[in-house]
Amino acid sequence: MILTASLCGTALCAMYYLKEQYDYTIRRMPPGPPSIPFIGNALSIDCKAPHLSLAELAKKYGDIFSIKLGTQRVVILNTCEVIKEAYKGLDISHRPNIYCMDVLVGDKGFLTCKDTKQWRLHTKVCRSALRIINNSSLGVKISEEADCLINKILDYHGKAFNPCQDLYLASLNILCNISFGERYSHTDPELHDILDYSAEILKVLSPIHPVNALPWLRHFPNKWFEGLLRAKEQRDRLLMRKYVQHVATYQDGEIRDMLDAMLASAKQAVQEKDDNSLNVLTPEHIIINMWLMFFAGTDTVANALQWGLLYMAAFPKKQAKVHDEIELVLGKEGQLTLNCKARLPYLEATVYEIMRFSSLTNLGVPHAAAVDTNVRGYYIPKGTQVMANFWAVHHDEKVWDRPHEFLPERFLDSEGNLRNMSEFPYFMPFSTGQRSCLGKGMAKSELFLLLGKLLQKFCFQLPENAKVDLEGLSSVSLIPKPYEVKALERAMYILLVFQRSSHKMILTVLLYAALTVLIYLLLYFIQEQHLYKVLHLPPGPRSLPLLGNIFQLNPKQLHLSLTELAQRYGATFSIKFGRERVVILNQAETVKKAYSGDAITSRPKIFSIDFFLSKGFMACTDRQHFRIHTKVMKHAFRVISNTSLGAKLADEAESLIRTFEGYAGKPFDPREDTNLASLNVLYNIAFGKRYHKGEAELQEIFRYSHDIMKGVSPVHPINLIPWLRTIPNPWMDALQTAKDKRDRHMLTLYQEHIDTYEEGTIRDMVDALIRVAKKAEREEDDQTLGLLSPEHITTNIWTIFFAGTDTVLNALLWVFLYMAAFPHVQRRIQSQIDETIGSRLPSLEDEQTLPLLSATIYETLRYSSLSLLGVPHAAVMDTEVDGFYIPKGTQVMANFWAINHDQNVWHKPSEFDPDRFLDRDGKLRSLKEFPYFMPFSTGQRACLGKNIGKSEIFVLSACLLQRFRLELPSETTQDIHLQPDIHFDLVPKPYNIIAKRRDLPEH
């Protein structure tokens, strides 16, 4: 039975992929990435930023390509020309069957209507109602709500606040007033009903939401579907109540709001016996169309205003230009109305730029092909869903000058007048073609008046030290991440600026500052002399206040700078990173003695390390807590090492071999592929999953890991100059963004493991730690349990993953480079592999039979000294090292590069010689003979994952050297490439190699 099921599954998959190839090659449908049956490409699209995922796919597959969301094929249009061509006629004017919209609207609203004739009737009725409102009370209603919003903001008294709710309520009240003639206060229960059901609907409205992308989910119990039905029932009750109230109070000739305008159209159709129009003016049709305009308008305007205030605060010079224009045209108390548009071109240009830069309707409302059609030579079958990536259009460098900058000036001519919008055919904030937004005129009026009145009254600023994050979150539209602003009244703001510019005040401040600096310098140099001569701290070069010895260190050759200082000040000396004194140990004996005892076993408060790792074993400063961390992590390592480590390494080795084979002997940079292999091994061990090249989640991991790696370097400005963290700066912003991304990612993976954990089944290291936590809970071991919270577990797992991935990656890159640079060593290793293993893939069990490879790995770790300074230590008590006084809390670092190149302990240390680790018989010497060899540090704080790291380096190196001969391209300058770059480790400079396939012997 199992065999039958397997065969059926295989046959179905084969048929699926044959059908895919048929669609692409024979039917000539738009190309696209390979998809998975029933799931499609849903796993390849970042739900939080689908516009970016789609823009990346467009680079590979072209301006028009297709993906599959579940079983539904979706064609994606990515340029202005393609979108306009597709949307201009009726061929692609239908709406697709998006499940949540079918539930909410069915065939009763203009947005989802598929029948062209019915849709035109819907459009005619809705446009008539909108015209009536636009020509009567629109400006008055918007102004009334703007005044209420201003009063609400005044209540914050200049304090920071999140404007999201206030802006949403203002937008909602305008649409309620226009639609039903009512507005709400913050405490109105009906308002909360609207907010509740709108929030539920927004959760599932995106076309890439699982409920829509994977329609078969609706047949299983799930929170999204249940929430959608609850929201629909809540909405229908409220809207029908409004409809009944309006029918009961309607009077001919008196149009109070849009619902009255619809009722008037219905009565006119009855009088004229216009059955066609009556078909779209039933109570159900009217309330659905009202809701569509109300819902879409509220969300669009509220989100655009959120972006507007964020941009004004983030780009104060642009905000100042709007202020100046309003004050010049209207003065401080002038009434801003819709009639002022022509006189306020910069304000209107700013509204347009907000819509372009944010591209809040990033994918618009999906279309569908009404008939079999062609776009740019590609076949689009009837019913196929079509979406436009408006974000890509609005950020297309081919049509926009500096598209990634916020520039309202792009919409103005040389004289400051608003340019004609016909000059911007690629500006489509409300879509284009026959299905473009019906309410775009009303939306632009709302944005102009609301933003204009707010900027006439306030100057918006970001709170001190606030991060400016302009990346949006995608739901139905692209919305800003939560943020806070300060709204200062213009009069008070101008007064503050005036006070700050007082010449007398400036002179006074400068005088006091100069006097303070002189006193501080005097005290600083007196203290330094006291520390060296009286307390007998390790000597070192003279430092500067706040900056320390930053100008005496070459960040690109830190190992050489420190070694040169050791030659001048001795094997144990001190320097200052900013205000932090650091003792540098340059001899093996000193390092072993210092790190083996209890006096120097803590971690210093290095800001970036503490920032990222405060909950983990690496940054732990409490000795008891560190022992518990270590015990728990060593247990997890044992569980994994004794189960599936060998199999995981073999799988990744085979994958990396296939990747190298794909280059067909041409030069390539091995960094990305090796990074993926190293990451996948650790990720498989840690989380039980692996990635394929190009996956969105993988790219996100690479990005935030790269930013973190730069941040934890000892020569990063935040660590060298600690006071930088107290002022706004791009380095601190980058660290915070990277940390936020990492935390979200790690906690998501942890929660997935909690949800699927089964007692007795250990899939990976997270499961192993969850099991320890559950055991501690049963045994009421509060001390252990306190260090096994989700934050502790995810930090420790990420530390192992992050440190292990980076160490193994760089070790392998050095191995590949040295093998290509020293081909005689490579040939000897390959000869040994051929003799002992033959064509069988090497494994962990072969380590004893390949002593030359093991020696070469050791020599690579020594010669490269990739762990330049290791992880810094700190003194837990006042102590002595080499006869020098080390105060409690002092940071201590070991210069492992100097130790690994010390001529007093190594024979010819500047030469790459693996034979130093072999005896006369070619067998691997015991590392006890090399007490000065410390590639994974030494003492109580030595690397926990060193055995897994060595195993990973050995297996991957053996497998690749068995299958390939590694060479440098003929134009490569070897000496240049053997010089390292410095991040946290000493890493190879970017290089290319050639991997030529070897003929394997029979064995």
N, C-alpha and C positions, 0 to 999 in steps of 0.2 A: 504493500500500500504506500509505504514511504517512497519506494522507487517510482511508483506510478505518479505520485504527487510531484516528485522531483522532475520527472520527465515532462509532465504537463507544465510545470513552472518554467522549465528551460525552454520548452516550445513556445510558450506565451511570450517570454522575454525575447526570443529570437524573432517572433512575428512582430513584436513591438519595434525592435530596432530595424527590421527590414522595412516596416511601414515608415519609420522616420526617414530612412535613406531614400525611399521612394518619393516621399513628400519633397525632400530637398533636391534630389537630382532629376527625377522625371517630371514631377508637377511644378518644379522650380518655385517652391515657396521660399520665403526669406530664410536665410541661413540662421543658425543659432547654436548654442552650446548643447552637448549631449544631455539628455534628460533621463529621469528614473521613472519607470512605470508607476502610475497612480499618484506619484509625488511631483513629477515633472522637475522643474528647476527651482522649486520653492526653497530648497536648502542652500542654493547659491545666491539668493537675493537677500541682502541685509534689510530686514523689515524696518529697521530704524532709519535707514537711508537708502531706499530703493532707487532713488534718482541717481545716486553715485554708483551703485552696482550696475545699473543699466547703462550709464555713461561709460563705464569701464568696458562693458561688453561691446558697446558700439565701436570702441577703438579696435576691437578684434574682428567683429563681424560686419561692420559697416553702418551706414546711416539708417538702414532699415533692416531689422533682424527679427527673429521670433524666439520666444521662450515658451515653456509650458508651465502653467500654474495648475498643479494637479493633473487632470486629464484635458484641460482647456488650453488650446494654443492661443498665444497672445502675440500680436505683431507690434513691435515697438518702433516708433518713428522718432528720430533724434535731431533732425535739422529743420529749419524753417521751410525750406523749399519742399521737402518731402511731406511735411505736415499740411502745408497749404494745398499741395496737389491732392492729397488724400481726402481732406476735409471740405474741399470747395464744392463738390457736387453732392448727389444723393446716394452714390454707390456705397459710401461708408458713413451713412447718417443714422443708422439704427443704433440701438443700445443693446449690449450683450446681456445674457442671463446671469447677472451677478446675484447670487442667492439672497444676500441680505436686503438688496433693493427690491427683489421680487416679493420678499416678505413685507417690507415696509410700504411699498408703493404699488406693486403689481402693475397693472396696465392702466391705472387711473390717474397718472400724473404725467406732465409734459416731459419730465426728465428721462423716464424709462420707456416712453411710448415708442413702439416699433412701426406702427402704421403711419405712413407719411401723411396721409390725409388727416387722420386724427391728430397727429402731432401739430400740423399747421393750425388746426382749430384751437388746440390747447394754447399754442403760441399767440394766436390772435387775441384770445380772451385775456391771457395773462398780460400781454403788452398793453392792451386797452386799459386794464386796471392800473398798471404801473404809470401810464401816461396821466391818468386822472389824478393820481397822488402826486406825481412830479409837478404837475401844473397848479396844484393847489397848496398843500400844507407841508410838503417835504422839508423845505428849509427851516420852517418854524419848529417842526418836531425835532429835527436834528439839533437845532440851537438850544431848545429847552433841555434836551438830555445832556448837551455839552455843559450847560451851566450847572446841572446837578452833579456831573462828573467833577467839575472844577471844585465845587463845594466839598465833595467827598475827599478829594486830594488835599484840600486845605486842612482837613482834620488831621492829617499826618504831621503837620507842623514842621515840615522839612526833614522828617526822619525817613530812613530807608523803608520801602515797602515793595511788595510784589504787586504789580499793576494788573495781573492777569484777571482776577475776579472782577475788579472794578470796570475794566474795559469790556469784559464779556457781558456784564450786566448792562452797561451803557448801550452796547450794540444790540443786545437782546431787547432792551426797552424801546429803542428806536423802531425795530421791526415789529414788536408787539403793538406799539402805538400806531404804526402805519397799517398793520394787518387787522388789529382788533380794537384799536382806539383805547388801549390801556397801557399803563406802565406799572412796574412793581417796585416795592421797597426791598431792602436786603432781607427783611424778616418775613416777607409774605410767603405763606406755605405753598401757594400755587407756583411761585417762582422756584422753590426747591423741587417741586414735582417736575417742572420743565428742565431744570438743571440735571436732575437724576436721570430722566429718560434720555436726555440729549447725551449725557456722558456715556451711558450704556450703548447708545447707537454709534457714537463716535469710535468706540472700541473696535467695532467690527465692520465699519463702513469701507475701509481701504480694500481695493480689489485684490491686494496680495495677502489679506488676512486669511488665516487658516480656514475659517468658515467659508470663504469665497474661493480661495485657491484650491482647497481640498474638499469639495462639496460632499464627499461621502462621509465626512465627519458628522454631518447633521443626523445621521442614522444611529449615532452613538451618544450617550449622555455626555454633555459638556457644558461648561459654565457660559461659554459665549452664546450658544444657541438659546439656552434658558434665559439669559439676560436680555437677548434681543426680543424674545416673545413678551417678556414682562414690560419692556420699554414700549413696544408697539401697543400693548393693551392700555398702558398709562397714557400714551400720547393720544390714542383714539378717543378715550373718554374725555380728555380735556378739550380737544378740538371740536368734538361733536357738541359739547356743552356750549362752546363759543358760538357755534353755528346756530344752534337752537335759540340762543339769546338774541342773536342778530336778526334772525327771521321774525321773532316775536316783536322786535322794536324797530324794524325797518320802515322807513317812510320814503315814498317816491320823491325824487328831486333833492334829497338830502344825503350826500355821500360823506359818511364820517370817516371811513377807512377802506382798505382794499377789499375786505369781505363784503362791505356794502356795494362796492363797485362790481364784484362778481355776481351778487344777487341781482343788481340792476341789469347786468348782461343776461342773466337767466330769465328775468321777467320780460325783457325785450325779445328774447328768442321765443318765448311762449306766445307773445302777442303776434310775432311775425311767423309763427308756426315753422320755425327753423329747427327741424328735428336734428340735423347734423350738429348744430351748436349745442342743442339740449343734451345730446349724448355725452358731452364733456362738461356739462354744468349740473350734474346730479350732486346731491349733498356729498357723496363720497369723493367725486372728482374735485369739487371745490375745496374741501378741507385738505385733501392730499396736495393739491397745487399750492394752497396757502402755506402748508407746512414746508413744502420744498423750498419756496422762496424765503420763508422765515428762517428755516434751519440753515440753508446754504449761506444766506446773507449774514446771519448772526456770526457764524463761524469765520467766514472770510474777513469781515470787517474787524472783528475782535482780534484775530491773529495778525492782520496787517497793522493794526494799531500797536500791538505788542512789539512787532518788529520795528515799527516807527520810533517808539520811545527808546528801544534798545539802541537803534542806530544813532539817534540824536545824542544819547548819553555817551556812546562809544566814539562818535565823531563830532566833538564839540565845535570844531570850526564850521562844519556844515550847519549845525544848529544855530550858531551865531549869525550866519548869513540869512537864515529864515527870520530870526529875531529882527535883524536890521531891516529887512524888507517890509515886515509887518509894521514896524514902528515908523518907517519912512512913509508908508502909504496910509496907514490908519491912525498913527499916533498911539499913545498908551491906552486910550479909552475908546477908540473907534470900534464900531460894530462890524464884525467880520461876517459876511453873508456869502451866499453862492454867487451873488453878482460881482464879488470882488475877484473872481478867478482871473479875469483878464489883467488885473492890476497886480497880481501876486504870482508872477511866472515861476519864481524860484521855489515857492511853496508847492505849486502844482508839479514842478519838475521833481521835487523831493518825494512827493507821493508816488510818481511814476517810478522813480529809482528804488523806492522801498519795495514796490511790487516786483520790479525786475531782480533786484539783488537778493531778495528773500525767495522769490519764485515759490510763494506759499502754495499755489495750486500746481505743485511740482509735476504731477502726472495728469492733471485735469480729470474730467469725467470720461470713462472709457466709451469708445464707439464700437460699432460692429458693422461688418459688411452686409449690406442689404441684398446684394447679388454677388455672383462670382465676378471678380474684378481684378485689375492689375494696377500695381503701383511701382513705378520705376522698373518695369520688366518682371516684377515678381508677382506670382499668382496668389490672390487672396480669396479663398473660398467663401461662399455665402455663410454668414453666421460667425465668422472669425472675429474675435475681439481685437480691437486696435487701440493702442494707447500712445499718447505723445509725451515725450520727456521734455516738458517745457523748461525744466531746470537746465538741461543741456543746451537748449536754444538760447536761453538768457545768459549763459556763461560761455558761449561759443566765441573763441578768440578770433575766428575768421570774420565775424560780423560786428563784434563789439570791441572798442578800444579799452584795454585794461578791464576786462569784465569782472575780475575778482576784487575790484576796488569800488567803494561806494562813492559815485560821482553824479550828483544831480545835474551838474553842468552839461552832461552829455545830451540832455534834452533841451538845451538852450543854444541860441545862435550867438554870434560874436557880439551882438548888442544886448544880450541878456533877455531876449524875448523867447517865448516857448516855440520850439520848432514844430512844424506840422507833423502829426503822427504818421502821415503817409511816408515820411522819410525813414520810418522804423517798421518795415513790414515783418521784421523778426521779433517784434515786441508783442507778445500775446498773453497778457496776464489773465485774460478772461476767455482763453481758447480762441478759436477762429472758425470760420465757415458757418453753415446754417445752424449748427448746434452750439454756437457760442453762448455765453451767459446772458440770460434775459435781463438780469438786474444789474448789469455792469454800470449803467449810468447812475443808478441810485447808490451803488457801492462807492463809486468815485466821489460822489457828492458827500457821502458820509465821511469818507476819509479826509477830504479836503477841509470840511468844516470842523470836525472833531480835532484833527491834528493841529489845524491852524489856531483854533481857540485855545487849545492846551499850550501851544508854544507862545501865544500872545500873553498868556498869564504866567507861565513857568519857564524856568531853566532846569532841564533834567540832567542830573549827574549820577554817575555810578558811585556807590559807597567807597570809602577808602579801602585799598587793597583788594577790591573786588576783581574777579576774573572776568574778562570780556570773552564770552564764548558765543561766536556767531554761527556755530553749526546747529542746524535745526533738528527736530525730532519729527518723524513722518507718521501721521495718522491718516485722516482724510486729506489734510493739507500739511504743509511743512510749518511747524510751529517752533517758536524759540524755546530753548531750555529754560527752566524757571530762573528768574533773576530778580534783583531788587534795584530800585532807583531812588534817588532823592529828588523831590520836586521843590525847588526854591522859587518863591515869588520873584518875578523879574525885578521889582523895586528893591527888594532886600538883597538880591544877587548883585545888582549894580552897586549898591552901597558897600557890600563886602569887597568887591573888586576895588572900589575907590579907596577904602581903608587900607587895603593891602598894598596899594601903590603909593602910600604916603612917604615922601622923601625923608622926612625926619625919622619916621619909624624904621625905614630901611637902614639909614646911617647908624641908628642906635643898635640895631640888631647886628650889623657888621662889626661894630666896635666891640660889643660883648663877645661875639664869636671869635674875633682875633685874639682877645685877651684869654678866652677859654682855651683856645688851641695852644697858645704859648705855655700856659700853666700845665696843660695836659702833656705836652712834649717833654717838659722839664721833669715832671714826675715819672713819666714813662721810662726815660733813659736812666734815671736814678734807680728805679726798681729793677731794670735789666741788669745793671752792674751788681746790685745786691744779690740777685739770684745766682749769677755766675760765680762771684767771688766769695760770698758769705755762705750761701746754702750749698754751693758746689753742684749746681745743675750741670748736665753735659754741655760742653761749649758749643758754639755755633756762630754763624755770621750775624752781623748787626741787622736788626729788623726795623721796619717802619710801623708806627701806630696804625691799627686797623687793617693795614695791608700785609703786615708780616714780611716774609721773604719772597713774596710773589714775583718780584722783578729779578731775583737771583736764580729762579728755576725755569728751565725750558720745558713747557708742558709737552712738547713733541718728543723730547728726549729726557724725560724725568729721571729714568734709571741712570743715565750718564751724569746728569746734574748732581744727583745725590752721591754717586760714586766719587766724583771730583771733590765734593765737599768733605767726604770721608778722608780723602788723601790729605786734606788741609787741617781738619779739626779732629781727626781720629775716628776709630771704628765705631764709637758710640758718640753721637753728637745730637744737637737739637736744632730745629728750625721752627718757624711760626707760619701756620696757615691762617692768615687773617689774625685774629686775636688768640688762636688756639696753638699752644706749644705742643710740638710733636717730637718725640725722641726716635731717632733712626738708628737701628742696629744693623751693622754691616758685616759681622762675622758669625759663622755658624755656631761656634761654642757659646757666644753671648746670647744668640737667639734661643738655643736649646735650654740654656740655664734660665733665661727670663720667662720662656713660655711653658716650661715643665712644672713650675711650682704653682702656688696658689695666689701669689702677689699680683701677677699681671694676667688675669684670666677674664676680666670684664671686657665690655665693649664701650668705646668712647661715644659721646653724644655727637656723632657726625650727622649733621642735619638731614642730608638726603637719605642716608641709610636708615636712620630712625624714622624718617617720614614714610618710607616704604615698608619697613620691616619691624615696626615697634612691637607687633604681636607675635613675633617669631623667635626661634632659637638663635638666629644669627645676631640680632641686635639686643638679645636679652642681657641685662646687667645683674640680675639677681642670681646668685650661685645656685640656690636650691631650685629655683625655677628652671635654670639652664640644665641642671642634671635631669629633671623630669622631662623637659623637652627632648634631651638627648636620648634618654631611655625609650621614650615613645617613638621617636623617629628611627632609631636603630632597630626596634622591633618591626616597624613597617618595612624597612629595607630588607630585613631577614626574610619576611614573608614573601616579598616579591622575588628576591634572589633565589629562593628555594623553589619557586613555582615556574614562572613563565618568562624569566629574563632571557634565557637562551633563544627561545622561540621568537620573542619580539625582536631581538637583535638580528636573527636570521632573516625574518620578513623584511626588515628595513634595509638590510644589506642587499637583498635581491632587488628591491625597488631602486636603490641607488645605482646598482649595476646597470639596470635597464635605462635609467636616466643618462648615465655616462655613455652607454652604447648609442643613445639617440643623437649624440653630437657627431657621430660618424667620423671620428678622428680629426675634427676641426677644433681650433682653439676656443676655449670657453672659460668663463670665470666660475670656479666651483663653489663660490661662497653661498649663493642662494640655495643650490641643491643640497649642499652639505648641511646648511642650517636647517633645512626642512627635515633631513634625515635625523639629525641630532635632536631636533624638537620633537619629532614623531616618536622616537624611542622613549624620551622622558615623558612625553604626553601620554603615550600608551601605558607606561608604568604608573603614572600619576592618576590619569583619568580614564584609562581604558579606551582611548579613541586616537585616531590619527587623521591627518589632513592630506589633501591632494593639492598640488601646486595651483595657485591662483584662487583658492577659496577665499571668500570675503572675510570669514572669521579668522582665517590664518593671516591674511594681510593685516587685519586689525591687531592681532597678537604681535606680529613683526613690528608694526608701527609703535605701539605703546612700549614694547620691550626695548626697541632702539632708543626711545626717549628716556626710559628709565636707565639704560646702560650709560648713556651720556651723563645723566644726573648723579649717579653714584660714584663716578670717577673722583678720586681724591683731588684732581686738579680742576674740577668743575667750579665756575665762579661762585656758586652758592656755598660750596664747602671751603674754598680758599678765602672768601670774603663773607663771613656769616651775616654781617649786618645788611647785606643786600636783600635778605629775605624779608626785611621789615618795610621795604618800599616796593611799589609796583615795578615789575620787570618781566621781560619775556621768558627768562629762565624759570622763574617761579610759576608762571602761568603754564608752561609746558610740563613741569613736574606735576602740578595739580591735575591737569587734564589726563596725563598718563596714569596717575594713581586712580582717578575716578573710573577710567576705562578698565583698568586691571581689576579693581574691586568688583565692579558690576559683572565682569566676565567670570571671575573666580567664584563669586557667590551663586551665580546662575548654575555653574557646573556642580557646585556643592549641593545645591537644592535638588538638582536632578538625581544625584546619588542618594540623598535622603529619601526621596520619593520612591526610588526603585530598589533600595537596599533590602537584601534578604539575609537573614541570620544564617551563618555557616557558609556563605558564598562570598569569597573575596576576589573581586574582579581586578582591583587595582589598589594603589596606595591610599586613595581616599576611603575606600571601603575598609582597609586595614585600620585606619585612624578612627573611623566611625565605630568599628567593633571595639577598639580600646575605650572610646568614650562611653559606649553602652555598658561595658564591663565596669568602668569606674563609677557609673551611675548606679549599677546594681550593688556594688560594694560600698557605696556612699563615700568614695574617695574624693572628697571635695577639692583637695589640692590638685590632683591630676585632672579632675573634671574642669576646674577653673582654667586650665591651659589647653582645653579641647573644645572651646567654643567655636562656632563657625568661622569667626575672624582669625582665631589662632590656627585652626586647621588649614584654612585657605592660605594664610600667610606662610606657614611652614611648607606646604606643598608647593606654593609658587616659588619660594626661595630655592628649594631643591631643583625644581624645574628650570628656573631662570639661571641659577648659577651653573647647574649641570649642563644645560644646553649651550651656554656661552663657552664654558671651559672645553667641552668636547668639540664644539665647532672649531674653536681656534687651534686646539691641539691637532685636529685632523687637517686643517688648512696648512699648518706648519709641516706636518708629515708629508702632505702632497708636494709642497714647495721644496722641501729638503730632498725628497726622492727625485724630483725632476732636476734639482740643482746638483745633486751628487749621485749620478746614475750608477756608479760602481757599487754603491751601497744598495741601491734598488735591485741591481742584477743579482747580488748575493742573496738578498732576501727571497727573491723570486725563485732562485735555484733551490733554496732550502724548502720553500713551499712545494715546489714541484716534486722534490725527492720524498718528502714526508706525507704529503696530502694528495698530490695528483690533481685530478679534476673535481674532486669532492669539495663542496663549499666549506671553507674553514668555520670552526665553531669555538666556543669557549674552552672545550676540552683539548684543543690543540696548542694551548699556551705553552705547555712544557716542551712540546716538540719543535717550537719555533723560537729558539732563544735569541736569534739575531733580530727578529722583528721586535721582541720584547725589549731588547737592548736599545734598538733604534727608537722606540717610543720613549724610553727613559732619557735617551740622549736628546730627543726632541724637546722634552719637557725641561731638561737642563739648559740646552743651548738657547732655546727661545725664551726661557724664564717667563712664560706667559703670565703666571701669577706674580706680577712684578713686586707688589708690596703686601700681597695677601690681604686678608681682612684685618683692619686695625684692631689692636688690643688696647686695654686701659688698665692702669694700676688700681686695684681695689683697696690698697692701703699704701701708706708711705713705705718706700722700699729703696734698695740700692741695686744698681746694675753697673758692673765694671768699675765699682768704686764711686759712682756718681749718684747723687740723691734724685729720686723720682717721686714727686709728691703724688698723693692719692688723686685719682682722676686724670692723670696725665696720659695723653695718647701715645702709644708705642707702636711703631711699624718696623717690619724687617725688610731690608733691601735684598730680596732673594736673587735678583739679577747679579748684584755684587758678589753674593755668596757662591752662586753657580758659575761665576767667572773669576774666582779667586785663585791666583796662581800659586798660593801657598798650600792649597789642598787639591787642586786639579792639575793634571799634566796637560799642558797645551790647551787651556780652557777656551781659547778663541777659535779652536778647530772643531768641526763636527765629526766626532769619532765614536760611533756606537760600540767599538771594540773595548772601550774602557770599562764597559759593564760585563765583559765576557772573560772567562779564564782562558788558559792556554789551550784547553780542549774544546773551546767554543761553547761552553755551557754558561748559563746565566749566573753571575756572581750574586751572592746574598746581599741585599741592600743594607744589611748590618755593617758591611764593609764601607758603606758610604754614609756615615752619620751626618755629613754636611749636605746630603741630597734630600731636599724637603719640598717636592713639587706640590704637595697638598698641605703645606704648613706643618706644624708639629705641636706637641703638647695637648692639653685638654680641649683646645679649640680647633684641632685639626679638622679637615674636611670630613663630614659625616658620609658623604656619598662617593669617597675616593675609589672604593672597589668597583662600584657600578660604572664610574667614569672610566677607569682603566679597562674594564671589560668591553665597554662600548668602543673605545678607541682601538683596542686590539682587534676585535671582530671586524669592524668596518674597514680598518686599514688592511687586514689580511685578505679580506674578500676582494677589495679593489685592486690590490697589488697582485693577487692571483690572476685576475682577469685582464688587467691593463698594464701597459708600459707608459709611465707618465713622463712627459717631456715638456720643456719650456719652448715656446715659439722661438724661431731663429733670431727674431729681432729683440728678444728680451735681454735686458741688462741684469745679470744675476745679482751683482753686488747691491744694486738699488733695491731689488725686491726682498733681499734678506734683512733690510732695515725695517723695524716695526713701527706701527702707529700705536698711540696710547689711548685707550678708553679706560675701562676698569682694569683690563689686562693689557699685556703687550700682544698686539694682533698683527698679522701680516698686512702689508699694504695690498690693495687690490692687484690681482695678477691673473693671467690666463695660463692654462695648461692645455696640453694635447693628451688625450687618453686613447692610446692605440691598443686595439684588441690583441691579446696574446693567444697563441696556440697552446692549449693545455695538453699535457702528456696523459697517456692512458695509465691508469694505476689500479 
